[in-house]
Amino acid sequence: MTPAPAAVPERTALLDRLGFVLNLGFLLATLSCITDVGLGRMHLPAVLGAAVLVTGLVTRRLFRGLREPVGKALVGLTALMALSVPFSVWRGGSYEALIGWMKSLAVYFMITGFVLSLEQLRTTAKVIAISVLILAIMSLVNGSSAAGRLGLESVKFGNPNDLAQVLLMAVPMWWLLASSRSTSGIAKIFAFALSAPMLVAFLRTGSRAGLVGFVAMLSYSCVSGGAKRAMAVGLGGVLLAGVVFLTLPSQLRQRFFVLFGQPEEESVADQAGIDIYGGATGSAAQRWMLLKDSMTLTFRHPLLGVGLGQFQTAQRELAASRGDLPAWRLTHNSFTQVSSENGIPALLLYLWSITETVRILRRARRQAAGPHGDEIANAALFLMLSLIGFLASAMFASVAYGMQLPMLAGMAAALSLLTRHEAPRPVAGPVHAYRKSVPPTSRTTAASAGRLQR
């Protein structure tokens, strides 16, 4: 008889649960920004994050994410970022930016290290959804509306564009919870309803990059979900468009009109005399100039870039050489942000991490089977929607070093690990050893189902 596998030590199991709870606390404190508003001196995200990392080292869970290629891509990207620091146009600034990126990268390893079952994946998605809902409500209640755009001062995601992106990324998390088999009918309606404040806050940011991401999400949902989902999404899009025109301030409607050309009114100014159309078109022209400058710097410094976080410094010199004033703005494109500041090899690794995340989610949807197949496929679908929303808006925002991509990549890698790498394999042995007990295929299926449901 083949000996039974050794039981997991109680101490390790306890630390696994502790690491998972601490990780949830970190995500809640970071994404909700509640500590930025009233508990800033406690530094809760830093304390909780450090506790998760220490627990991960003790349990050896911290490097579990390196089993997936996306983890290797992110580590390789980090190595090139560190290599660019000594050659930066301002080393001190690049060093600070590297520390910021390392904190974002840690989120990937924290999630892959302690999300060990589908139930824990659902719980993580729920905490992310609740955290961003809190952020949306705080923004609607206490946020400022400079030039009609919603923002929240002195917090991590307070900028209107950053706020729009994190709201957009979290909306599918509520949809994921609503699609779960374990969710009752009333709870499904409640989960969909809770995404409404996030959508209202999202629209009030006036972020055109966010709008592009939202359209991309809806389009992918139509293409990948079949006729029923296409009809549901189409109807939802029409209703949402009606809400936009009925509830949004006129200046925000005019800002969105700039995506499609000259607005209908000849003079577009709010009551305070702000020229919304002129400001929006001027912003678009500046973004185009910054895109061209970031590409110029990429080809002038193709190997290591101008230094992590130093596009603004390098752009100042570039603008001075042609007699222009410096913009003192970021690239407003995450991909040229990486290429201009870290070089083309770093851009390739950044794209590799994205490609691997997409591949994981597509494979999970395609190969999902067994008693939890539908749940795995739904998780992969809604994580893909979050990723698409992030990528589409990242084309118009400088968020390459934020925690958004590592967080989504971590959830995708955790899904892959618990559905592929972690499934027990049949134990080879004499045929007669199984005749008086459960067949090996049944044992494997039962053990695998137990781990997924744990």
N, C-alpha and C positions, 0 to 999 in steps of 0.2 A: 504493500500500500504506500502511496506517496504521502509523506507527512503533510499535515495541514499547515498553511502559511501562518507564520507567527502573528499574533495580535499586535495592533498598533499600541505602543507604550502609552499608558494613560497620561503621562506628563506631556508627551508630544501632542496628543489629541487636545489636551487642555490648552496648550500654547497655540495650537492651530486656531481654536475657537477665540482665544484672546486676540490673536493677530487679526482675525477677521473682524471682530467687533471694533478694534482700534482703527482698522482701515475704514470702516463705515463712518466712524467719528471724524476721521480726517477728511473724507469726502464731504460730509455734511458741513463741517466748519469752513472748508475751502470754497466750495461751490455756492453756498448760501451767503457768504460774506458777512454773516452775523457777527463774527469776531472783529471785522473791520469797523463795524458801526459802534459797538459798545464794549467789546472785550479785547481791544487791540493790544493792551499791555500784557495780556496773558499769553500771547503767541501760541494759541491752541493748535493751529495747523502744524507749526514747526515741532511742538512737543509731541503731538499725536503721530506725526510722520516719523519722527526719530524713534518713537516706541515701536512702531510697526517694523521699521528696518532692523532694529535690534532683535525683535522677536523672530524676524525672518532669518537672521544670521544664526540664532540659536537652534531653530528648527530645520535649518538648511533649505527652507522654502524660497528664500529670496532669489535664488538664481534659477528657479524653475522655468522662468520665461525664456531662458536661453535655449530651451529645447525647440523653440519655434524660430524659423528664419527671420521673422520680423524683429525678434529680440536681438539677434545678431546684427541686423541692419541698423538698429537704433544705437547699439554699442559702437559699431564702426563709425557711424555718423558723429558720435560723441568724441571718438578718438581724433577725427579730422578737425572738429571744432577746437579741441584742446591744442592740436598742432598749429592751428592758425593764430593762436594767441601771441606767441613770440614775434610773429611777423605783422601784427596788427598796427594800424596807424595810430592807435591809442591802446596800449597794452592794459592799462588799469581798467578802462571801460570794458574791454573784452573779457578780462578776468571776472568782473562782476556779472557780465552776461552769461559766462560759462557756468557760474554757480547757479544762476537762475534756471538754466537749461537742465542742470543736473537734478534740481528739485523736480522739474517736470518729468524727467526720465524715470525718477524713482517711483512715480505713480504707476508706470507700466509694471515694474517688478513687484510692487505692493499688491496690485490686483491679481497678477498671475500667480503670486505666491500663496494667496489666502482665499481665492475663489475656487473651491474644490468640489462643488456640486452644482447642479442646475438650480436647486433651491437657493443656494448662496448667490448665484448669478442673478436670479430674479430679485433677491433682496438688495443686491448692489444697484441694480437698475432702479428699484423703488427709492432707494436713498438718494440717488442722483436726481430722480424726478422731483422728489420732495424738496431737495436742497435748492434746485433752480426755481421751483415754485415759490419758495420763500424769497428768493432774490427778486423774482418778478413782482411779488406783492409789495416788497419794500420799495422797489423802484416806482411802482404806481402810487404808493402812498407818500413817500418821502423824496422821490426823485425830482431832479430839476428838469426844466424844459427850455434849455437855451436854443433860440431860433426854432422853437417848436419841437425839438427832438428830445426824447426821454433819455435821461442818463442818471447815474447815481455817483455823486462825488465821493472821492477819497476811499474807494473800494477797488478790489482787484479787477472786477469786470464792469467798472463804472462808465467807461467810454461807450457812447451809443452803439458804435459798430461792434465792439467786443461784447457788449450786453446782448445785442441782437444775435450774435453767433452762438453764444452759450445757451440762450433761450431756444434757438432753432435746433441745436444739437440735442436738447433734452426733451423736446416735445414727443419724438417717437418712443421715448422711454415710457411715457404714459400709455401710448398706444400698445406697446409691448405688454404692459400689465393688464390692459383691457382684453387682450387676445388670449390670455392664459386660460387653460381649461379649468384651473382651480378657482377662477374668479367667477362669482355669481353674476346673474344678469344685472342686478341693481349696482353691484360693484363695477361692472363694465361701464355702465352709464356714468357712474360717479367718476371713474378714471378718465373717460373722455371729457367730462365736464371740467375736470381740474386742469386740463390743458388749455382751456379757454383764457384764463388770466395771463398765461404765458404768451399766447398768440396776440392778445391785446397789447401787452407790453412790447412784444416783438415789433408789431406794426407801428407803435408810437415812437420807436427809436428812429424811424425814418431812414433805416439803413438800406440802401440800394443793393449792397453786396449781400445782405441777408435776404432780400427779396429774390435775388437770383438763386440763392441756395434753396429757398422755399419752393420755387418753381421747379428746380432740379429734383427735389425730393418728391413732389407730386408727380412729376413726369416719370420718374423711376417706378413709383408705386403703380402707376397705370400700366407701364410696359411689362412689369414683372408679376403683377398680381392677377392677371386674367380679366375676363369681361366684367365680372361682378365688382371686383375692386376698382376697375377703371371707371365704371359708372358711379360708384360711391365717391371716388376721389374727384371725378368731374363735377358731380353735384356739390360736393363740399367746396370745391374751388369757386364755383359760381356763387354760392352763399357767402363765402369769405370775401369775394370781390364786392358783393353788395354791402357787407359790413364795413369794408374799407371806405367806400364812398359815403356811407351814411354817418359814420362815427368819427372818422379821422378829421383833425383840423385841416382847414383848407391849405395851409402852407405845406403840410406833409403830403397831401395829395399832389400838389404841384411839384414837390421834390421827386416823387415817384414818376411823374409825367416826363421828367428829363430823360428817363431811360428810353422813351419812345419819340422824343423830339420836342419841338416848341409847344408849350402848353397853350390852351385855347385863349386865355386872357392875354391881352397885350401887356398889361402891367401887373406883375405878380409881386405883391408886397403884403406883408402882414400888417396888423394894426400898429405895430411899433415902427413901421417904416423899413423893415428888413427886406431886401430884394432876394426872395427865395430862389427864383430862377437864376438870377445872376450868380448867387452864391453857389448853387448846385453845379452850374455849367463851369464856373471858375474852378471848383473842386475837381470836376472831371478832367479839365485841361491840365491841372497840376498833377493829377494822378498819371496822366499819359506822359508827361514830362519825366516824372519820377521813374516810370517803367522804363523809358528809354535810357535814363541815366544808370539805372540798375543793370541793364543789359550791357551798357558800355563798360561799366566797372567789372562786370563778369568777364568780358573778353580781354580786358586789360590785366586782370589778375585771375587767370583761369584755374590755377592750382589750389591756392589757399585763400583767395579773396582778399578783401581789405581789412578783415578782422571781424570777429564775432561781435555783432551789435554796433558796428561802426560805419554803417552806410551813411548816416547823416553827416558825420565828420568828413568822409571821403567825398560826398556829394557837394559839400561846401567848396572844396578845392576845385571840383569839376565845374561848378557854376561860376566860380571866380575866373577860371581860365577862358570862359566865353563872355565874360562881362555881365553875368546875371547875379542877382541876389540869391543866396542859398535858401532852399525851401525849409530846411530844418524839419523835415518830415521823414517817416519811414517809407519803405518802398511801396506799401499798399498792395503787395503781391508776395505771398509767402514763399513761392518758388524762386523768384528772383531775389528775395531776401536771403535765402540760403546760398544761392549761387554767387551773389555779389559779395557776401560777407565771409563765405567759407570755401568757395571754389566749386568748379563743376563736379569733381569727384564726390563732394559732400551732397550736391544736388542729386546725383545718381543714387546715393545711399538713402536719401530722403524719399525719393520716388520708389525705391525698392521696398522700403518699410510700408509705404501706402499700398503698393502692388500686392505684397504678401498679406496685408490685412484684408484686401478685397478677395484674394484667392481663398483665404481661410473661410470667409463668410459665404462665398459662392459654393465652396465644397461642402460646407455644413448644410446648406439648403438642398444641395443635389443628392447627398449621400445620407441624409437623415432617415433613420429607420428605427424599428423597434417600438416599445411602448411609449417612449419619449420623443419619437420622431417628429411629431407635429410641433411640440414645444421647442425643440432644437431649431427646426426650420423657421418658426416665428421669431425666435431670438436672433437668428442670423439675418432675417429680413429687416427687422427694425433697427438692428445695429448698422446694417448697410444704409438705411435711410439716414441715420445720424451721421454716418461717415460721408455720404454724398452731400448732405447739407453743409458739413464742415468744409469739404474740398471745394465746392462751388463758391462758397463765400470767401474761402482762403485765396481765391484768385484775385480778390479785391481788398485784402486785409493782410496786415503783417502779424501773423499769429503762429509763425513756424516754431517758435520756442515756447509756446504755451503748453499747458497740460492736456489740451483737447485731444491731439493725436495720440500721445502715449496712453491716455485713458481709454480711448476707443480701441486702440490696438491691443491694450491689455485685456479688455473684455473679450475681444475676438480670439486672442491667443488662449485665454482661459477656457473658452468654449471648445476650442480645438483640443486642448490638452485633456479635458475631462470626457470628450467623446471619442478621442482617437488614441492618444498615448496611454491614458489611464485605464482603458478596458483590459481586464485580465485575459491572459491567453490560456488556451487549454493546456493542461499539464500532460506531457507524454508519459506513457506507462503501459503495463500489460493490459490487454483487453479484458481479462477476467477480473481485474481489479475494480471494474466499474459495473459488472453485471449484477451485483447484489445491491447496488446503490443507484444514485441518480446518474444518467448518462452525462458525459463530459460537456456536450453542447448545452444541456439544460443547466448544468452548474455554471458554465461561463455566462449564459444569458442572465441567470438569477443574480450572480455576483455583480455583473455589469449594471443591471437595473438597480440593484441596491445602492451602488456607489453614485449613480446619477441622481437618484431620488434622495440621497442622504442630506 
